[in-house]
């Protein structure tokens, strides 16, 4: 199944992802790369990176994964302590992650740039130099039945919001791995 078929009906994604070589074949799996993007790179995108890293590893995929923020508020800082706690509760250590800002080079380096919400997607589109290889998508658009939903920013809430965020980014990570496996397997 082509990722474009999987995402049929999602106009913002379909435009960018319908190319026949959207995902490289299994012989090119080492070159697969995904960048998860949120606003500050301390809450949602580090959790998405961690969830995807684990899902890809469990599936036997060799995939490069990273995260970034559209804003430079937290460059060089560790994830929010509540993100660290949530990841830890899932058996994952993200204490070594450091915030960074989305760059134009990312559009050349990564195959996929995945945003958490519509605002992220608008910021990603504004930064896109237009000549890179990256395809863009909003994370929950990849999850069947969740198309159009955003991963809410838990920053201003309590720890329970981070648990909700984890469940959403983990579902997105699992769905993206499933698409990669079906495309490359």
VEXFI-780165 format. One record per atom (N, C-alpha, C): residue in one letter; chain; atom name; x, y, z; residue number from 1. Coordinates in Angstrom, 1 decimal, decimal comma, padded with zeros to 4 digits. Layout:
BEGIN
A;A;CA;X;Y;Z;NUM $
...
END
This chain:
BEGIN
X;A;N;000,8;-001,2;000,0;1 $
X;A;CA;000,0;000,0;000,0;1 $
X;A;C;000,9;001,2;000,0;1 $
X;A;N;000,6;002,1;-000,9;2 $
X;A;CA;001,3;003,4;-000,9;2 $
X;A;C;000,9;004,3;000,2;2 $
X;A;N;001,8;005,1;000,8;3 $
X;A;CA;001,4;005,9;001,9;3 $
X;A;C;000,3;006,9;001,4;3 $
X;A;N;000,4;007,3;000,1;4 $
X;A;CA;-000,7;008,2;-000,4;4 $
X;A;C;-002,0;007,6;-000,3;4 $
X;A;N;-002,1;006,3;-000,6;5 $
X;A;CA;-003,4;005,6;-000,5;5 $
X;A;C;-003,8;005,5;001,0;5 $
X;A;N;-002,9;005,3;001,8;6 $
X;A;CA;-003,2;005,2;003,3;6 $
X;A;C;-003,7;006,6;003,8;6 $
X;A;N;-003,2;007,7;003,2;7 $
X;A;CA;-003,6;009,0;003,6;7 $
X;A;C;-004,6;009,6;002,7;7 $
X;A;N;-005,2;008,9;001,8;8 $
X;A;CA;-006,2;009,4;000,9;8 $
X;A;C;-007,2;010,3;001,6;8 $
X;A;N;-007,5;011,4;001,0;9 $
X;A;CA;-008,5;012,3;001,6;9 $
X;A;C;-007,9;013,3;002,5;9 $
X;A;N;-006,6;013,3;002,7;10 $
X;A;CA;-006,0;014,3;003,6;10 $
X;A;C;-005,3;015,3;002,7;10 $
X;A;N;-005,9;016,4;002,3;11 $
X;A;CA;-005,4;017,2;001,2;11 $
X;A;C;-004,0;017,8;001,5;11 $
X;A;N;-003,7;018,2;002,7;12 $
X;A;CA;-002,4;018,8;002,9;12 $
X;A;C;-001,3;017,8;002,7;12 $
X;A;N;-001,5;016,6;003,0;13 $
X;A;CA;-000,5;015,5;002,9;13 $
X;A;C;-000,5;015,0;001,5;13 $
X;A;N;-001,7;014,7;000,9;14 $
X;A;CA;-001,7;014,0;-000,4;14 $
X;A;C;-000,9;014,8;-001,4;14 $
X;A;N;-000,9;016,1;-001,4;15 $
X;A;CA;-000,1;016,8;-002,4;15 $
X;A;C;001,3;016,5;-002,3;15 $
X;A;N;001,9;016,3;-001,1;16 $
X;A;CA;003,3;016,1;-001,0;16 $
X;A;C;003,7;014,6;-001,0;16 $
X;A;N;002,8;013,7;-000,8;17 $
X;A;CA;003,2;012,3;-000,6;17 $
X;A;C;002,8;011,4;-001,8;17 $
X;A;N;002,1;011,9;-002,8;18 $
X;A;CA;001,6;011,0;-003,8;18 $
X;A;C;002,7;010,6;-004,8;18 $
X;A;N;003,9;011,0;-004,7;19 $
X;A;CA;005,0;010,6;-005,6;19 $
X;A;C;005,2;009,1;-005,5;19 $
X;A;N;005,5;008,5;-006,6;20 $
X;A;CA;005,6;007,0;-006,6;20 $
X;A;C;006,8;006,5;-005,7;20 $
X;A;N;007,8;007,3;-005,5;21 $
X;A;CA;008,9;006,9;-004,7;21 $
X;A;C;008,8;007,5;-003,3;21 $
X;A;N;007,6;007,7;-002,8;22 $
X;A;CA;007,4;008,3;-001,5;22 $
X;A;C;008,2;007,7;-000,4;22 $
X;A;N;008,2;006,4;-000,3;23 $
X;A;CA;009,1;005,7;000,6;23 $
X;A;C;010,0;004,8;-000,1;23 $
X;A;N;011,3;004,8;000,1;24 $
X;A;CA;012,2;004,0;-000,6;24 $
X;A;C;011,9;002,5;-000,3;24 $
X;A;N;012,3;001,7;-001,2;25 $
X;A;CA;012,1;000,2;-001,1;25 $
X;A;C;013,0;-000,3;000,0;25 $
X;A;N;012,7;-001,6;000,4;26 $
X;A;CA;013,4;-002,1;001,6;26 $
X;A;C;014,9;-002,1;001,5;26 $
X;A;N;015,4;-002,2;000,3;27 $
X;A;CA;016,9;-002,1;000,1;27 $
X;A;C;017,5;-000,8;000,5;27 $
X;A;N;016,6;000,2;000,6;28 $
X;A;CA;017,1;001,6;001,0;28 $
X;A;C;016,7;001,9;002,4;28 $
X;A;N;016,3;001,0;003,2;29 $
X;A;CA;015,7;001,3;004,5;29 $
X;A;C;016,7;002,0;005,4;29 $
X;A;N;018,0;001,8;005,2;30 $
X;A;CA;019,0;002,5;006,1;30 $
X;A;C;018,9;004,0;005,9;30 $
X;A;N;018,4;004,4;004,7;31 $
X;A;CA;018,3;005,8;004,4;31 $
X;A;C;017,0;006,5;004,9;31 $
X;A;N;016,1;005,7;005,4;32 $
X;A;CA;014,9;006,3;005,9;32 $
X;A;C;015,1;007,1;007,1;32 $
X;A;N;014,5;008,3;007,1;33 $
X;A;CA;014,7;009,2;008,2;33 $
X;A;C;013,4;010,0;008,5;33 $
X;A;N;013,1;010,2;009,8;34 $
X;A;CA;011,9;010,9;010,2;34 $
X;A;C;012,3;012,0;011,2;34 $
X;A;N;011,7;013,2;011,0;35 $
X;A;CA;011,9;014,3;012,0;35 $
X;A;C;010,5;014,7;012,5;35 $
X;A;N;010,4;014,6;013,9;36 $
X;A;CA;009,1;015,0;014,5;36 $
X;A;C;009,2;016,4;015,0;36 $
X;A;N;008,2;017,2;014,7;37 $
X;A;CA;008,3;018,7;015,0;37 $
X;A;C;007,1;019,1;015,8;37 $
X;A;N;007,4;019,9;016,9;38 $
X;A;CA;006,3;020,6;017,6;38 $
X;A;C;006,8;022,0;017,8;38 $
X;A;N;006,2;022,8;018,7;39 $
X;A;CA;006,6;024,2;018,9;39 $
X;A;C;007,9;024,4;019,5;39 $
X;A;N;008,1;023,8;020,7;40 $
X;A;CA;009,4;024,1;021,4;40 $
X;A;C;010,4;023,0;021,5;40 $
X;A;N;010,0;021,8;021,0;41 $
X;A;CA;010,8;020,6;021,1;41 $
X;A;C;011,2;020,2;022,5;41 $
X;A;N;010,2;020,3;023,4;42 $
X;A;CA;010,5;019,9;024,8;42 $
X;A;C;009,3;019,0;025,3;42 $
X;A;N;008,2;018,9;024,6;43 $
X;A;CA;007,1;018,1;025,1;43 $
X;A;C;006,7;017,0;024,1;43 $
X;A;N;006,0;017,4;023,0;44 $
X;A;CA;005,4;016,5;022,1;44 $
X;A;C;006,4;015,8;021,2;44 $
X;A;N;007,3;016,6;020,5;45 $
X;A;CA;008,2;016,0;019,6;45 $
X;A;C;009,2;015,1;020,2;45 $
X;A;N;009,7;015,4;021,4;46 $
X;A;CA;010,7;014,4;022,0;46 $
X;A;C;009,9;013,1;022,3;46 $
X;A;N;008,7;013,2;022,8;47 $
X;A;CA;007,9;012,0;023,1;47 $
X;A;C;007,6;011,2;021,8;47 $
X;A;N;007,3;011,9;020,7;48 $
X;A;CA;007,1;011,2;019,4;48 $
X;A;C;008,4;010,6;018,9;48 $
X;A;N;009,5;011,3;019,1;49 $
X;A;CA;010,8;010,7;018,7;49 $
X;A;C;011,0;009,4;019,5;49 $
X;A;N;010,8;009,4;020,8;50 $
X;A;CA;011,0;008,2;021,6;50 $
X;A;C;010,1;007,1;021,3;50 $
X;A;N;008,8;007,4;021,1;51 $
X;A;CA;007,8;006,4;020,7;51 $
X;A;C;008,2;005,8;019,4;51 $
X;A;N;008,5;006,6;018,4;52 $
X;A;CA;008,8;006,1;017,1;52 $
X;A;C;010,1;005,3;017,1;52 $
X;A;N;011,1;005,7;017,8;53 $
X;A;CA;012,4;005,0;017,9;53 $
X;A;C;012,1;003,6;018,4;53 $
X;A;N;011,3;003,5;019,5;54 $
X;A;CA;011,0;002,2;020,1;54 $
X;A;C;010,2;001,3;019,1;54 $
X;A;N;009,2;001,9;018,5;55 $
X;A;CA;008,4;001,1;017,6;55 $
X;A;C;009,2;000,6;016,4;55 $
X;A;N;010,0;001,5;015,8;56 $
X;A;CA;010,9;001,1;014,7;56 $
X;A;C;011,8;000,0;015,1;56 $
X;A;N;012,5;000,2;016,3;57 $
X;A;CA;013,4;-000,8;016,7;57 $
X;A;C;012,7;-002,2;017,0;57 $
X;A;N;011,5;-002,1;017,6;58 $
X;A;CA;010,7;-003,4;017,8;58 $
X;A;C;010,3;-004,1;016,5;58 $
X;A;N;010,2;-003,3;015,4;59 $
X;A;CA;009,8;-003,8;014,1;59 $
X;A;C;011,0;-004,2;013,3;59 $
X;A;N;012,2;-004,0;013,8;60 $
X;A;CA;013,4;-004,3;013,1;60 $
X;A;C;013,8;-003,3;012,0;60 $
X;A;N;013,2;-002,1;012,1;61 $
X;A;CA;013,6;-001,1;011,1;61 $
X;A;C;014,8;-000,3;011,5;61 $
X;A;N;015,7;-000,1;010,6;62 $
X;A;CA;016,8;000,8;010,8;62 $
X;A;C;016,5;002,2;010,3;62 $
X;A;N;016,0;003,0;011,1;63 $
X;A;CA;015,5;004,3;010,7;63 $
X;A;C;016,1;005,4;011,6;63 $
X;A;N;016,6;006,5;010,9;64 $
X;A;CA;017,1;007,6;011,6;64 $
X;A;C;015,9;008,5;012,1;64 $
X;A;N;016,0;008,9;013,3;65 $
X;A;CA;014,9;009,7;013,9;65 $
X;A;C;015,4;010,8;014,8;65 $
X;A;N;014,7;011,9;014,7;66 $
X;A;CA;015,1;013,1;015,5;66 $
X;A;C;013,9;013,9;015,8;66 $
X;A;N;014,0;015,0;016,5;67 $
X;A;CA;012,9;015,9;016,7;67 $
X;A;C;013,5;017,3;016,8;67 $
X;A;N;012,5;018,3;016,5;68 $
X;A;CA;012,9;019,7;016,5;68 $
X;A;C;011,7;020,5;016,8;68 $
X;A;N;011,9;021,8;017,1;69 $
X;A;CA;010,8;022,7;017,3;69 $
X;A;C;010,8;023,8;016,2;69 $
X;A;N;009,6;024,4;016,0;70 $
X;A;CA;009,5;025,4;015,0;70 $
X;A;C;010,0;026,7;015,6;70 $
X;A;N;010,0;026,9;016,9;71 $
X;A;CA;010,5;028,1;017,6;71 $
X;A;C;011,8;027,7;018,3;71 $
X;A;N;012,6;028,7;018,6;72 $
X;A;CA;013,9;028,5;019,2;72 $
X;A;C;013,9;028,7;020,7;72 $
X;A;N;012,7;028,6;021,4;73 $
X;A;CA;012,6;028,9;022,8;73 $
X;A;C;013,5;028,1;023,7;73 $
X;A;N;013,7;026,8;023,3;74 $
X;A;CA;014,3;025,8;024,2;74 $
X;A;C;015,5;025,2;023,6;74 $
X;A;N;016,2;025,8;022,6;75 $
X;A;CA;017,4;025,3;022,0;75 $
X;A;C;018,4;024,9;023,0;75 $
X;A;N;018,9;023,7;023,0;76 $
X;A;CA;019,9;023,2;023,9;76 $
X;A;C;019,4;022,7;025,3;76 $
X;A;N;018,1;022,9;025,5;77 $
X;A;CA;017,5;022,5;026,8;77 $
X;A;C;017,0;021,1;026,7;77 $
X;A;N;017,0;020,4;027,9;78 $
X;A;CA;016,4;019,0;027,9;78 $
X;A;C;014,9;019,1;027,8;78 $
X;A;N;014,3;018,0;027,5;79 $
X;A;CA;012,8;018,0;027,5;79 $
X;A;C;012,2;018,4;028,8;79 $
X;A;N;011,0;018,9;028,8;80 $
X;A;CA;010,2;019,2;029,9;80 $
X;A;C;010,3;018,0;030,9;80 $
X;A;N;010,4;018,3;032,2;81 $
X;A;CA;010,5;017,2;033,2;81 $
X;A;C;009,3;016,3;033,2;81 $
X;A;N;008,1;016,8;032,8;82 $
X;A;CA;007,0;015,9;032,7;82 $
X;A;C;007,1;015,0;031,5;82 $
X;A;N;007,7;015,5;030,4;83 $
X;A;CA;008,0;014,6;029,3;83 $
X;A;C;009,0;013,5;029,7;83 $
X;A;N;010,0;013,9;030,4;84 $
X;A;CA;011,0;012,9;030,9;84 $
X;A;C;010,3;011,9;031,8;84 $
X;A;N;009,4;012,3;032,7;85 $
X;A;CA;008,7;011,4;033,6;85 $
X;A;C;007,8;010,5;032,8;85 $
X;A;N;007,1;011,0;031,8;86 $
X;A;CA;006,2;010,2;031,0;86 $
X;A;C;007,0;009,1;030,2;86 $
X;A;N;008,1;009,5;029,6;87 $
X;A;CA;008,9;008,6;028,8;87 $
X;A;C;009,5;007,5;029,8;87 $
X;A;N;009,9;007,9;031,0;88 $
X;A;CA;010,4;007,0;031,9;88 $
X;A;C;009,4;006,0;032,3;88 $
X;A;N;008,1;006,4;032,5;89 $
X;A;CA;007,0;005,5;032,8;89 $
X;A;C;006,8;004,5;031,7;89 $
X;A;N;007,3;004,8;030,5;90 $
X;A;CA;007,2;003,8;029,4;90 $
X;A;C;008,5;003,0;029,2;90 $
X;A;N;009,4;003,2;030,1;91 $
X;A;CA;010,7;002,5;030,1;91 $
X;A;C;011,7;003,1;029,1;91 $
X;A;N;011,5;004,4;028,8;92 $
X;A;CA;012,4;005,1;027,9;92 $
X;A;C;013,1;006,3;028,5;92 $
X;A;N;014,4;006,4;028,3;93 $
X;A;CA;015,2;007,5;028,9;93 $
X;A;C;015,4;008,6;027,8;93 $
X;A;N;014,8;009,8;028,0;94 $
X;A;CA;015,0;010,9;027,0;94 $
X;A;C;015,8;012,0;027,7;94 $
X;A;N;016,5;011,7;028,8;95 $
X;A;CA;017,2;012,8;029,5;95 $
X;A;C;018,3;013,4;028,6;95 $
X;A;N;018,8;012,6;027,7;96 $
X;A;CA;019,9;013,1;026,8;96 $
X;A;C;019,5;013,9;025,6;96 $
X;A;N;018,2;014,0;025,4;97 $
X;A;CA;017,7;014,7;024,3;97 $
X;A;C;017,9;016,2;024,6;97 $
X;A;N;018,1;017,0;023,5;98 $
X;A;CA;018,3;018,4;023,7;98 $
X;A;C;017,4;019,1;022,6;98 $
X;A;N;016,8;020,2;023,0;99 $
X;A;CA;015,9;020,9;022,0;99 $
X;A;C;016,8;021,6;020,9;99 $
X;A;N;016,2;021,6;019,7;100 $
X;A;CA;016,8;022,3;018,6;100 $
X;A;C;015,7;022,8;017,7;100 $
X;A;N;016,0;023,7;016,9;101 $
X;A;CA;015,1;024,4;016,0;101 $
X;A;C;015,1;023,8;014,6;101 $
X;A;N;013,9;023,6;014,0;102 $
X;A;CA;013,8;023,2;012,6;102 $
X;A;C;014,6;024,1;011,7;102 $
X;A;N;015,4;023,5;010,8;103 $
X;A;CA;016,2;024,2;009,9;103 $
X;A;C;015,9;023,9;008,4;103 $
X;A;N;016,3;024,7;007,5;104 $
X;A;CA;016,1;024,4;006,1;104 $
X;A;C;016,8;023,2;005,7;104 $
X;A;N;018,0;022,9;006,3;105 $
X;A;CA;018,7;021,7;006,0;105 $
X;A;C;017,9;020,4;006,3;105 $
X;A;N;017,0;020,5;007,3;106 $
X;A;CA;016,2;019,3;007,6;106 $
X;A;C;015,4;018,8;006,5;106 $
X;A;N;015,0;019,7;005,6;107 $
X;A;CA;014,2;019,4;004,4;107 $
X;A;C;015,0;018,6;003,4;107 $
X;A;N;016,3;018,6;003,5;108 $
X;A;CA;017,2;017,9;002,6;108 $
X;A;C;017,6;016,6;003,3;108 $
X;A;N;017,7;016,6;004,6;109 $
X;A;CA;018,3;015,5;005,4;109 $
X;A;C;017,3;014,4;005,7;109 $
X;A;N;016,0;014,8;005,9;110 $
X;A;CA;015,0;013,9;006,3;110 $
X;A;C;014,0;013,5;005,2;110 $
X;A;N;013,6;012,2;005,2;111 $
X;A;CA;012,6;011,8;004,3;111 $
X;A;C;011,2;012,3;004,6;111 $
X;A;N;010,9;012,4;006,0;112 $
X;A;CA;009,6;012,8;006,5;112 $
X;A;C;009,8;013,8;007,6;112 $
X;A;N;009,0;014,8;007,5;113 $
X;A;CA;008,9;015,8;008,6;113 $
X;A;C;007,5;015,8;009,1;113 $
X;A;N;007,3;015,4;010,3;114 $
X;A;CA;006,0;015,1;010,9;114 $
X;A;C;005,6;016,1;012,0;114 $
X;A;N;004,6;016,9;011,8;115 $
X;A;CA;004,2;017,9;012,7;115 $
X;A;C;003,1;017,4;013,6;115 $
X;A;N;002,9;018,1;014,8;116 $
X;A;CA;001,9;017,7;015,8;116 $
X;A;C;000,6;018,3;015,6;116 $
X;A;N;000,5;019,5;015,1;117 $
X;A;CA;-000,7;020,3;014,9;117 $
X;A;C;-000,7;021,2;013,7;117 $
X;A;N;-001,8;021,8;013,4;118 $
X;A;CA;-001,9;022,6;012,2;118 $
X;A;C;-000,9;023,8;012,2;118 $
X;A;N;-000,8;024,4;013,4;119 $
X;A;CA;000,2;025,5;013,5;119 $
X;A;C;001,6;025,1;013,2;119 $
X;A;N;002,0;023,9;013,7;120 $
X;A;CA;003,3;023,3;013,3;120 $
X;A;C;003,4;023,1;011,8;120 $
X;A;N;002,3;022,6;011,2;121 $
X;A;CA;002,3;022,4;009,8;121 $
X;A;C;002,5;023,7;009,0;121 $
X;A;N;001,8;024,7;009,4;122 $
X;A;CA;002,0;026,0;008,8;122 $
X;A;C;003,4;026,5;008,9;122 $
X;A;N;004,0;026,4;010,1;123 $
X;A;CA;005,4;026,8;010,3;123 $
X;A;C;006,3;026,0;009,5;123 $
X;A;N;006,1;024,7;009,4;124 $
X;A;CA;006,9;023,8;008,6;124 $
X;A;C;006,8;024,3;007,1;124 $
X;A;N;005,6;024,5;006,6;125 $
X;A;CA;005,5;024,9;005,2;125 $
X;A;C;006,2;026,3;004,9;125 $
X;A;N;006,1;027,2;005,9;126 $
X;A;CA;006,8;028,5;005,7;126 $
X;A;C;008,3;028,3;005,6;126 $
X;A;N;008,9;027,3;006,3;127 $
X;A;CA;010,3;027,1;006,3;127 $
X;A;C;010,8;026,2;005,2;127 $
X;A;N;009,9;025,5;004,5;128 $
X;A;CA;010,3;024,6;003,5;128 $
X;A;C;010,9;025,4;002,3;128 $
X;A;N;012,2;025,1;002,0;129 $
X;A;CA;012,8;025,8;000,9;129 $
X;A;C;012,2;025,3;-000,5;129 $
X;A;N;011,5;024,2;-000,5;130 $
X;A;CA;010,8;023,8;-001,8;130 $
X;A;C;011,7;022,9;-002,6;130 $
X;A;N;012,9;022,7;-002,3;131 $
X;A;CA;013,8;021,9;-003,1;131 $
X;A;C;014,4;020,7;-002,4;131 $
X;A;N;013,8;020,4;-001,2;132 $
X;A;CA;014,3;019,3;-000,4;132 $
X;A;C;013,5;018,0;-000,7;132 $
X;A;N;013,9;016,9;-000,1;133 $
X;A;CA;013,3;015,6;-000,3;133 $
X;A;C;012,2;015,3;000,7;133 $
X;A;N;012,1;016,0;001,8;134 $
X;A;CA;011,1;015,7;002,8;134 $
X;A;C;009,7;015,8;002,4;134 $
X;A;N;008,9;014,8;002,8;135 $
X;A;CA;007,5;014,9;002,7;135 $
X;A;C;007,0;015,3;004,1;135 $
X;A;N;005,9;016,0;004,1;136 $
X;A;CA;005,4;016,5;005,4;136 $
X;A;C;004,0;015,9;005,7;136 $
X;A;N;003,7;015,7;006,9;137 $
X;A;CA;002,4;015,2;007,4;137 $
X;A;C;002,2;015,6;008,8;137 $
X;A;N;000,9;015,6;009,2;138 $
X;A;CA;000,5;015,8;010,6;138 $
X;A;C;000,4;014,4;011,2;138 $
X;A;N;001,0;014,2;012,3;139 $
X;A;CA;001,1;012,9;012,9;139 $
X;A;C;-000,2;012,1;013,0;139 $
X;A;N;-001,3;012,6;013,5;140 $
X;A;CA;-002,5;011,8;013,7;140 $
X;A;C;-003,2;011,6;012,4;140 $
X;A;N;-002,8;012,3;011,3;141 $
X;A;CA;-003,4;012,0;010,0;141 $
X;A;C;-003,0;010,6;009,5;141 $
X;A;N;-001,9;010,1;010,0;142 $
X;A;CA;-001,4;008,8;009,7;142 $
X;A;C;-002,2;007,7;010,4;142 $
X;A;N;-002,9;008,0;011,4;143 $
X;A;CA;-003,6;007,0;012,3;143 $
X;A;C;-005,0;006,9;011,7;143 $
X;A;N;-005,4;005,7;011,3;144 $
X;A;CA;-006,7;005,5;010,8;144 $
X;A;C;-007,8;005,9;011,8;144 $
X;A;N;-008,7;006,7;011,3;145 $
X;A;CA;-009,8;007,2;012,2;145 $
X;A;C;-009,5;008,4;012,9;145 $
X;A;N;-008,2;008,9;012,9;146 $
X;A;CA;-007,8;010,1;013,6;146 $
X;A;C;-007,5;011,2;012,7;146 $
X;A;N;-007,7;011,1;011,4;147 $
X;A;CA;-007,4;012,1;010,4;147 $
X;A;C;-008,0;013,5;010,9;147 $
X;A;N;-007,2;014,5;010,8;148 $
X;A;CA;-007,6;015,8;011,1;148 $
X;A;C;-007,4;016,2;012,6;148 $
X;A;N;-007,2;015,2;013,4;149 $
X;A;CA;-007,0;015,5;014,8;149 $
X;A;C;-005,5;016,0;015,1;149 $
X;A;N;-005,4;016,8;016,0;150 $
X;A;CA;-004,0;017,3;016,4;150 $
X;A;C;-003,6;016,7;017,7;150 $
X;A;N;-002,3;016,6;017,9;151 $
X;A;CA;-001,7;016,2;019,2;151 $
X;A;C;-001,6;017,5;020,0;151 $
X;A;N;-002,5;017,6;021,0;152 $
X;A;CA;-002,5;018,8;021,8;152 $
X;A;C;-001,3;019,1;022,6;152 $
X;A;N;-000,9;020,3;022,8;153 $
X;A;CA;000,3;020,7;023,5;153 $
X;A;C;000,0;020,6;025,0;153 $
X;A;N;000,7;019,7;025,8;154 $
X;A;CA;000,4;019,5;027,2;154 $
X;A;C;001,1;020,5;028,1;154 $
X;A;N;001,9;021,4;027,5;155 $
X;A;CA;002,8;022,3;028,3;155 $
X;A;C;002,1;023,0;029,4;155 $
X;A;N;001,0;023,5;029,2;156 $
X;A;CA;000,3;024,4;030,3;156 $
X;A;C;-000,6;023,5;031,2;156 $
X;A;N;-000,6;022,2;031,0;157 $
X;A;CA;-001,5;021,4;031,9;157 $
X;A;C;-000,6;020,6;032,9;157 $
X;A;N;-001,3;019,6;033,4;158 $
X;A;CA;-000,6;018,7;034,4;158 $
X;A;C;000,0;017,5;033,7;158 $
X;A;N;000,5;016,6;034,6;159 $
X;A;CA;001,1;015,3;034,1;159 $
X;A;C;000,1;014,5;033,3;159 $
X;A;N;-001,2;014,5;033,7;160 $
X;A;CA;-002,1;013,7;032,9;160 $
X;A;C;-002,2;014,1;031,5;160 $
X;A;N;-001,9;015,3;031,1;161 $
X;A;CA;-001,9;015,7;029,7;161 $
X;A;C;-000,7;015,1;029,0;161 $
X;A;N;000,4;014,8;029,7;162 $
X;A;CA;001,5;014,1;029,0;162 $
X;A;C;001,2;012,7;028,8;162 $
X;A;N;000,4;012,1;029,6;163 $
X;A;CA;-000,1;010,7;029,4;163 $
X;A;C;-000,9;010,6;028,1;163 $
X;A;N;-001,8;011,6;028,0;164 $
X;A;CA;-002,6;011,7;026,8;164 $
X;A;C;-001,7;011,9;025,5;164 $
X;A;N;-000,8;012,8;025,7;165 $
X;A;CA;000,1;013,0;024,6;165 $
X;A;C;000,9;011,8;024,2;165 $
X;A;N;001,3;011,0;025,2;166 $
X;A;CA;002,0;009,8;024,9;166 $
X;A;C;001,2;008,8;024,1;166 $
X;A;N;-000,1;008,7;024,5;167 $
X;A;CA;-001,0;007,7;023,8;167 $
X;A;C;-001,2;008,1;022,4;167 $
X;A;N;-001,2;009,4;022,1;168 $
X;A;CA;-001,4;009,9;020,8;168 $
X;A;C;-000,1;009,7;019,9;168 $
X;A;N;001,0;010,1;020,5;169 $
X;A;CA;002,2;010,0;019,7;169 $
X;A;C;002,6;008,5;019,5;169 $
X;A;N;002,3;007,7;020,5;170 $
X;A;CA;002,6;006,3;020,3;170 $
X;A;C;001,7;005,7;019,3;170 $
X;A;N;000,4;006,1;019,2;171 $
X;A;CA;-000,4;005,6;018,1;171 $
X;A;C;000,1;006,0;016,8;171 $
X;A;N;000,6;007,3;016,7;172 $
X;A;CA;001,1;007,8;015,4;172 $
X;A;C;002,4;007,0;015,1;172 $
X;A;N;003,2;006,8;016,0;173 $
X;A;CA;004,5;006,0;015,8;173 $
X;A;C;004,2;004,6;015,3;173 $
X;A;N;003,2;004,0;015,9;174 $
X;A;CA;002,9;002,6;015,5;174 $
X;A;C;002,3;002,6;014,1;174 $
X;A;N;001,5;003,6;013,8;175 $
X;A;CA;000,9;003,7;012,4;175 $
X;A;C;001,9;004,0;011,4;175 $
X;A;N;002,9;004,9;011,7;176 $
X;A;CA;003,9;005,2;010,7;176 $
X;A;C;004,8;004,0;010,5;176 $
X;A;N;005,1;003,2;011,5;177 $
X;A;CA;005,9;002,0;011,3;177 $
X;A;C;005,1;001,0;010,5;177 $
X;A;N;003,8;000,9;010,7;178 $
X;A;CA;003,0;000,0;009,9;178 $
X;A;C;003,1;000,3;008,4;178 $
X;A;N;003,0;001,6;008,1;179 $
X;A;CA;003,0;002,1;006,8;179 $
X;A;C;004,4;001,8;006,2;179 $
X;A;N;005,5;002,0;006,9;180 $
X;A;CA;006,8;001,7;006,4;180 $
X;A;C;007,0;000,3;006,1;180 $
X;A;N;006,5;-000,6;007,0;181 $
X;A;CA;006,6;-002,0;006,8;181 $
X;A;C;005,8;-002,5;005,6;181 $
X;A;N;004,6;-002,0;005,4;182 $
X;A;CA;003,8;-002,4;004,3;182 $
X;A;C;004,4;-001,9;003,0;182 $
X;A;N;005,0;-000,7;003,0;183 $
X;A;CA;005,6;-000,1;001,9;183 $
X;A;C;006,9;-000,8;001,5;183 $
X;A;N;007,6;-001,3;002,5;184 $
X;A;CA;009,0;-001,8;002,3;184 $
X;A;C;009,1;-003,3;002,5;184 $
X;A;N;008,1;-003,9;002,9;185 $
X;A;CA;008,2;-005,3;003,3;185 $
X;A;C;007,8;-006,2;002,3;185 $
END
